[in-house]
Amino acid sequence: MTTHQMSPRQIRRAAEREARKAENKQHQTPVAAATPAAEQETTSAGHAAGIISEAQLAANRANAQLSTGPTSPEGREKSSQNRITHGLAGTFRLLGWEDPDQFQDLAKSFYNEHQPNSDSERRLVDSMVQHFWLMQRALTLQDQLMTQPELDHKTFGLYLRYQTTNERAYYRAKRELATQRKDQARQQNGFESQKRQQEAHEAKTRLTNARAQAAEIENEVKSTMEAPLPGHIRVPLEDLTAAFRLTLQNLNKEFAAELTKQTAA
């Protein structure tokens, strides 16, 4: 079966097999020897920005058949200006062929997922949204280059570099957001623990003071109730309490008897 008789999916799989064979042999063919050193960064896929094997090039072109880039004449015309202005560097902005509503939907999904509750967290989430968008833009621009008869390896390497740069920036902002929240949780837990310790100390202090006051009252009562009686005889508090109880019972009986007499009369 010739290449023209194969479906895009079959072409892509064949190209991927060739790419794996080439990688096993650790052989790559330079296609942009004059690429500046700054553009030779290793991408997230493990390839140099200015070096790509013939098998990998075939695989990329096969993948480009499934590209979701602009399909209308107007969209293609706008996207063709990306060679001049790709918007991957400098101040973030949407390009003319990008959908503002789609960007807003992306931002809302990030905010709903991460729920930022401070200015610092909101800045980090905004950074994540922008870098994720730029990473996807770089991928789209790569796909558009793959549809060209001749691949511009220098521009392709540039887009690969920006893809990797924004991917790293995205995950860096995500890690920083997680770190901030861990620090805040640790501080909050430490504050609550310190508050619980302070409350426990105050409760222990109140209990100690209450016990001291009770001891003082008991000593004062005993010293008063156990005062020497006539004859210099000391009576224990328990005996004195029993005597008072017996006296009260006798008084109650006398009062009851007197009341009975008055009623009978």
Buried (B, 14 or more C-beta within 10 A) or exposed (E): EEEEEBEEEEBBBBBBEBBEEBBEEEEBEEBBEEBEEEBBBEBEEEBBBBBBBBBBBBBBBBBBBEBEBBEEEEEBEBBEEBEEEBBBEEEBEEBEBBEEEEBEEBBEEBBEEBEBEEEEBEBBBBBBBBBBBBBBBBBBBBBBBBEEEEBEBBBBBBBBBBBBBBBEBBEBBBEBBEEBBEEBEEEEEEEEEEEEEEEEEEEEEEEEEEEEEEEEEEEEEEEEEBEEEEEEEEBEBEEBEEEEEEEEEEEEEEEEEEEEEEEEE
